[in-house]
Amino acid sequence: MINVYKFEDETEEQCRLKCLDELDVYNNEILTKEYVEDEKYKMEVVKKSDVKDFIRDYLIEVTKNMGLETKLEINEEDNVFSVKMFSNNNPILIGKDGRTLTSLQNLIRQTLSNQIKFNVKVNLDASNYKMKKERFFEKDIKNIINEVLKTKDEIKLDPMNSYKRRIVHSVASEYYNIETESFGEEPDRYVVIRYVEK
């Protein structure tokens, strides 16, 4: 169970000061949801350390029920919790095409959302599976970009999720004469890579 602390005061500054003082924390150690209600400034607050502990305990329990012994390394940066998992059977933990890993990630996000009604971003990886997959994807995108540079013909990529589209835009931004644009509606949103004269 994660504690959600509630504060209210006349102004945002007073409310925040009260929160930091009472919880004895710094700004970068909390997640907040802030709003105005009945002419009062209100904050709901959770400690990042509590979220980390919950993620660790929950994932260890779930993977134990899967028959796995798991060790976790959890880092938080810019309100995103990155979890590296190491188990005695990584193929089971990852699953076919990373499906088990994706399911675990969705499960922990939904459980956190139900617990504290906050949108907490959690990214799971096991045995650097996602990182390796991302590198292969980036390499593929670079090959496609080089093809566009050579032929000057635009290439429409297959539909992909927002995370992969961000990678495409990021990789393409490293090239001077390349421009990318997303089109369509989810889940069929796709990216076009084109050559531009500058």
Secondary structure, 3 states (H helix, E strand, C coil): CCCCEEEEECCHHHHHHHHHHHHCCCHHHEEEEEEEECCEEEEEEEEHHHHHHHHHHHHHHHHHHCCCCEEEEEEEECCEEEEEEEECCHHHHHCHHHHHHHHHHHHHHHHHHHHHCCCCEEEEEECCHHHHHHHHHHHHHHHHHHHHHHHCCCEECCCCCHHHHHHHHHHHCCCCCEEEEEECCCCCCEEEEEECCC
